Amino acid sequence: MSQDSAHDLTRDDVAKVAKLALLELDEAQLDTFTGQLAAVLDRARELAAFDIDDVPPTAHPYPLVNVFRPDVVEDLEDVREEALAAAPDVEDHLYKVPPALGEEP
């Protein structure tokens, strides 16, 4: 396979790649995938032509440093009481729900 153009990609090249990937391709698939793989390689060659020497590697497009809030322990007694006040039934500062299996304790 030539390095100049993916159009030099042959059915034999695709068959070899398929064999290495343990894929069984019929004749129609070889024809289809030869064109598709050639298009992918052409696009990769186009992208490789861009000058990216001055572009820093990034994991995210935005300059975020730390998106997490500080891990601070807070007194949640008021929040707990407010949440329990909205519950239909409470016992020992916990939500009281019917037994899961329909049995009384």
C-alpha positions in Angstrom: 0.0 0.0 0.0 1.4 3.4 -1.0 1.9 6.2 1.4 0.9 8.8 -1.2 -2.8 8.2 -1.4 -5.4 6.0 0.2 -6.7 5.5 -3.4 -3.8 3.1 -3.8 -5.5 0.9 -1.2 -6.4 -2.5 -2.8 -8.9 -5.2 -2.0 -5.9 -7.4 -1.0 -4.9 -4.8 1.6 -8.4 -4.8 3.0 -8.5 -8.6 3.0 -5.2 -8.7 4.9 -6.4 -6.2 7.5 -9.7 -8.2 7.8 -7.7 -11.4 8.3 -5.5 -9.8 11.0 -8.7 -8.6 12.7 -10.2 -12.1 12.4 -13.0 -10.9 10.2 -14.5 -13.0 7.4 -15.6 -10.7 4.6 -17.3 -11.7 1.4 -16.5 -10.2 -2.0 -19.2 -7.5 -1.8 -18.0 -6.5 1.7 -14.4 -6.3 0.4 -15.5 -3.9 -2.3 -17.5 -1.8 0.1 -14.9 -1.6 2.8 -12.1 -0.9 0.4 -13.8 2.3 -0.6 -14.7 3.2 2.9 -11.3 2.6 4.4 -9.7 4.6 1.5 -12.0 7.5 2.4 -11.0 7.2 6.1 -7.3 7.1 5.3 -7.7 10.1 3.0 -9.4 12.1 5.7 -6.7 11.1 8.2 -4.0 12.3 5.7 -5.9 15.6 5.3 -5.9 16.1 9.1 -2.3 15.2 9.5 -1.4 18.1 7.1 -2.6 20.7 9.7 0.1 22.6 11.5 -0.7 22.0 15.2 2.8 22.6 16.7 1.5 25.7 18.6 -1.7 24.0 19.8 -1.4 22.8 23.4 -2.8 19.3 24.2 -6.1 19.6 26.0 -8.6 17.2 27.6 -11.4 19.8 27.5 -12.0 22.8 25.2 -12.7 25.2 28.1 -10.1 26.5 30.5 -11.7 24.9 33.6 -9.4 24.3 36.5 -11.6 22.8 39.2 -15.4 22.5 38.8 -15.9 20.8 42.2 -17.2 22.6 45.3 -15.1 22.4 48.5 -15.9 19.4 50.6 -17.2 21.1 53.7 -19.2 19.4 56.4 -22.4 21.3 57.1 -25.1 21.0 59.7 -28.1 19.6 57.8 -30.5 19.3 60.7 -32.8 22.0 59.3 -32.8 20.4 55.9 -33.5 17.0 57.3 -36.4 18.3 59.4 -37.8 20.2 56.4 -37.6 17.0 54.2 -39.2 14.8 56.9 -42.0 17.4 57.4 -43.1 16.7 53.8 -43.2 12.9 54.4 -46.6 11.2 54.8 -45.3 9.1 57.7 -42.1 9.4 59.9 -40.8 7.3 62.7 -37.6 7.9 64.7 -36.5 10.8 62.3 -36.8 8.4 59.3 -39.3 8.0 56.5 -41.7 5.2 57.3 -42.8 3.1 54.4 -44.8 -0.1 54.0 -42.9 -3.3 54.2 -41.4 -4.3 50.9 -43.0 -7.8 50.9 -46.4 -6.7 52.3 -45.7 -8.3 55.6 -46.1 -6.6 59.0 -43.1 -6.7 61.2 
